[in-house]
Amino acid sequence: MHSHNINTNGFYGQFGGAYVPEILYHTVETLREQYLPIIQSEAFQQEYMQLLRDYVGRPSPLYLAHRMSAKYGCRLYLKREDLNHTGAHKINNAIGQILLARRMGKKRIIAETGAGQHGVATATVCALMDMPCRIYMGATDVARQHVNVERMKMLGAEVFPVESGNKTLKDATNEAIRDWCCHPSDTFYIIGSTVGPHPYPDMVARLQSIISQEIKQQLFEKEGRDYPDYLMACVGGGSNAAGTIYHYIDDERVRICLGEAGGKGIDSGLTAATIHCGTLGIIHGSRTLVMQTADGQIIEPYSISAGLDYPGIGPMHAHLAQVHRATVMAITDDEALKAAYELTRLEGIIPALESAHALAMLPKMSFRPTDIVVLTVSGRGDKDLDTYLKHQQA
């Protein structure tokens, strides 16, 4: 059995690594040297776990969705990351990274955000830890995620709208990296997903692995066994998916199914389905699958969901797809919208549009009645109400 985990140089198979401008080399190298000793220390773990419990509200429930289970002919459990403080899984990672930043003596925080959930989580922990914070967000996303922008400002963060490119997540990330290059010594860049140069993909996956750690304990309590037959999550950069599968990657009994943003369809030219449409390239400091032209120019991604609207994918997920450890489905906007309404009507849970891309895989699967399926609802749908109202379903 081969391990699917990261190697010492920060690669998952052929994907990963750290491709950074020279000015950032020392900063990234220092982080690489320090992140594991710090986050594995007893003092860090104690503070981190206490905040997850008392501030975030963990463990998040593992809920047996009865009506959805009946519809899809399995035992469907929902991992309720939507119930975390700030409304998504993003807070797990933001708390871990700000504790790390503080221990490394950094004085200023920057972050990128698409849907705004990572921006809100970062602004939240900066308020908690009394750190100045600047959030880069594409101007398109600022418009479509207006409520999250106001939340960030209320929390004391400076929101910087980015006007370049198609003004979404990729462009916000470019701008955050430029800022980091100008202030490498005092600034900590809290990356919100399993993307970027090593050690970020591994660090974010470890900080999100609390999700699969809890799934193991909760399943054992409910089912008398600590592994499901299927694990399902949506994948953009891939942090909620990485956290969901972390403790199961080498357990071949568990099938992994990830839903990426198909947009208007993988052949439409309007898509963010990187695993289906990407080729090997380098984006934001990492070698991974990238949506690009033959000569390496980034193809602008498109998704109804601001959080999945990214032309790359975390190197862990690129690798798992390549070696067929994970099955990745491209889910269209329409399929995601339909799935969101279905969960709302059947279980009284309004999911984030990102999470709806995981739910939309259910009709494409065939389960046995005894199959135990765990699907991560990565965020709640409040931020997407405008979009849902525009596409109302009777």
N, C-alpha and C positions, 0 to 999 in steps of 0.2 A: 504493500500500500504506500503510495507516495504522498508526502505531505503537501498541502496546498498553501502552506504558510510562507511568510516573507523570509528571504535570506538576509545575510548580514549586510549586503550592499543595498538593501532596500528594493529588491526585485521579487515579484511574484512571477516565476517563469521568465518570460522575456519583457514583462511589463513593470514599470516603476522607475526607480532610480531618482537621482537629484540633478536636474539640469538647470542650474541657476546662474544668473549673472555674477561675474567675479566679485562685485561689491557685496553680494549677499552670501558669498561662500563661507566666510567665517561665522556669520550668524547662524546659518543652517547647520553647519558642522558642529557648532557649540550645542545647538538644540539636540542634534543627533546623539552627541556624547552624554547629554544630561537627562534626556526625557525618561529613559527607563529607570535609572537609579532613583530619580525623584518620584515617578508615579508608582513605583513598586515599594517605596519606603512606607513604613508603618504609619508615620505621622501624616503623610499625604493621604493614604488610604482611609485613615480614621476620619480626617476632615472631609474628604470627598464623600464617603459613605454617609456621614452624618448629614451633610447638606442634601444629598439625594433623598434621604429619608424625611428630614424635617422641613426642607425648603421646597424641594421638587414634588414630594408626595409619593415617593417610591416605597415599596414596589408597585408598579402599575398593574391593574388587575388583568388576569387571563380569564376572559369571559366566554363561556360556551354559548354560542349564538344559536338558539334553538330553531327559530324559523328559517334561518339561512342554512343550518345543518339539514333540516328536512328538505329544503329545496334542492340542495346539491348532493344529498345522499352520502353524508360523511359526518364525523364529529368535528365541527368547525369551531375552533377557539380563536378569539380575537385578542391580540396583545394590545392593550389600550394605551399606547403612547400619547394618544390625543388627550388623556386625562392629566398629563404632567402640567406643572406650573408653566405658563406661557403657551401651552396648547400643542406642543410637539416634542419629538425626541431630541431636538437640537440642544435643549438645555443640559442634557447629560454631558455632552462634549464641551459646551461653553464653560461649565463650572470646572471641569477638569483642567481645561487649558488656562483659565485665569489663575487657578491655584498654582499651576506650573509657572506662569508668567511672573507671579508674585515671588515665588521661590528663586527665580532667576534674576530678580532685581529689576525687571522692566517697569517703566513708568507710564507707558501709553499703549493703548490697545487700538488696533484697526481690524476691520473685518469686511468681508464682501457678503452681499445677500441677494437672493433672487426673489423668492416669494415673501421674503421679509421675516420668516420664522427664525432663521439663524441670526439675523440682525437684531430682532427683539430679544432673543436669548442672550446675545452678547451685550446689548445695552442693559439688560437686566442684571447680569453678573457684574458689569462695570459699576452700576449703581450700588450693588451689594458690597463691592470691594473698594468703592471710592476711587475709581480709575477713570481718567479721561478717555473718551472713546469716539472714533470716527468710523462711520459705516458707509461703504461705497455701494451704491445701488443704481442699476441702469434706469434711465429716465422713463422708459416704457414700463418697467416694474413699479417705479414710484407712483405712476398713474394708476396701474391696475391693482396695486396693493396699498392703497391710500391709508387704510386704517392702521396697518402695521407701521407705516411711516410715522403716523401721529403717535403711536405707542412708543416708538424709539425716541422721538423728540421729548415726549413726556418723561421718559426715563433719564433724560439728560444727555443723550447721545447727539452728535452732530451727524446729520444724514447728508451725504454728498451725492447728488444726482449726476450720473455719468452720461454724457451726450454722444459718445463715440459709438461706432458700429451700429448694431440694431438695438443698442441701449438696454441690453439685458444682462444676465449673469456673467457671461464671458467677459463683457466689457467692464463690468464692475470689478471682476477679478484682476483684469489687466491693470486697472487704475490703483487697486490696493497694492499690487506688486510694485508699481512705480513709487508709491508712497513709502513702502518698506525699503526700497533701494535708497531713498533719500534720508531715511532715519533708522539705519540698521541697528544702532547700538542701544537706543532706549525704547524701541517699539517692538511689541509682540504682536504678530499677525495671527489672530484666531481664525483658522480656516474651518469652514462649517461642514466639510464633507471629506470623504476618503480620497481626496485629490491633492494635487500639489506635489512638491518635492519630498522625498524621504527625509525625515521620518513622519510627515503628516498623515499619509494614508494608514500607516500602522498605528500611530498615536490615536487618531480619531476612531479607528476600529476598536482599539482597546478600551477607550473611554465609553464607547457605545455598547461594548460587550456585556454590560450590565443587563441588557435586554435578554440575551440568550441565557445568561446565568440565571435570571429569574424564571424564564420559560422552563428550564430544567427542573427547578425546585417546584414550581407551580404544577407542572404536568405530573410530577411524581405524586404530589398530594392528591390530584384529581383523578388520575388514571392508573396510578401504581407503576408507571414507567416514566423515565425522564426524557424520552425522545419522541418526536412526532413522526408520522410517515411522510408528511410534506411540510415544508416551511415556505411561506410566501411573503413577498415584500415588493414594494416598488423600488426602482433604481434609477437615479439620475447621476449624481456624483457617487452616491452609494452608501451614505453613512447609516441610515436606518436598516438597510439590507445587511450591511457588514455586521452591525450589532445583533441582528436577528439570527444570523447564521454562525457567528464567531465560534461558539463552543461545539458546533456540529459539523464543521468543515470536513474533518477527517472521518466522520461517522457515515459510512456508505449506506446505512439503513435509511438515512434521511434524504429525501429528494428535495432539491432546492429549485424553486420557481420564482423568477424575478420578472416584473413587468416594467418595461421601459416605455418612454413616451413616443408613440407612433405618429402623433400629430394628425395630419389629414391622410396618413398612409405612408408606408416606407418608400413608395415609388412616386409620391406626389411632389417631391421637392420641398414640402412643408412638413418636416419631421425632426425629432430629436432622438431617433432610435440609433444610438451610436454603435451598439453591438451588431445591429443588422446592417448599418450603412457606413460604419467607420473603417478606416485603414490605419496601419501602424504609423504613429507620428508622435510629436512631442507637443504637449500643451501645458502651460502653467507649471513647468518644472518637472514634468513626469512623462515617461514614454508609455503611451497607451493607445487605445483605439481613438481615432479622431475623425470627425466628419470634415473632410477636406477635398479640395480639387486635386487633379493629377499632379499639379506643381506645388501642392502643399499650402494653398490658401484655405483658411477656415471657411467652411460653408455655414452660413448663418442657420442656427437651429430654430425650430418652431415647435411649440407645444402650447395647448390651452392652459397648461399648468406652469406657472412661473418657476416653481421649484425644480422642474425637470428639464427646463429649457437650456441645455448645456451641450456643447458640441463634443465633449469628451466623456470619459467614464473612469471611475476609480480603477487603478491597475489590478487590484484584487479581483474585481468583477470581470475585467477583460480576460484575465487568466482563467478564472473558473468557467467562463463561457467557452474559451478556446479548448480547454481539456474536457469539456462536456460534464463538468461537475455540477454546473447550474444550467437549467433550461431558461432561456430568456425569450419572453414574448413581447412583441411590439403591440401596444394597446393604443387604439385611435382615440382622439378627443371624444367622439360620440360614444364609444364603448365605456370610457371612463365616466362620462356624465350619466349614462344609464346605470352603471354600477353604483354610483354615489346615491342616486335616487332610490335604488333598490335597497341599499343598506338602511337608508333613512326611513323608508316605509316599512321594512320588515323588522328592524331592530331598534328604531328610534335613535340612531346614531348618525349624525351628519359628519361625514369624513372630509378631510382635506382632499382637494383634487389630485394631489400626488398619490395619496393612499388609495384613491379610487382606481388607480392604474393596477394596483395589486388585486383589488376586488374583482376587476373586470377579467381576470384570468380564470375565475371560477367556472364560468360557462364553457370554457375551452378545455376543461379537465374532465377525466372520468374517474370517479372515486368508487371504492367499495364502502359499504355501510360501516365497516369497522375501522376505516382509515381515520387516523387522528391528524387533523390539519391545523397548523397554527399560522395565522395571517396577521401581520403587523399593521395596525392602523396607526400610521406614523404621525398623523396630526389631525386636528379638528377643523371642521369646514367653515368656521365663522369668517375667515379671511376671504373665502371664495363665494360668499353669498351673492355678490353682484353677478358673478359669472353664472352661478346656478340659476338666478332669477332670469337672466337673459336666455337661458336654454331650458325653460320650465318644461317639465314632463307631466302630462296629465295623470 
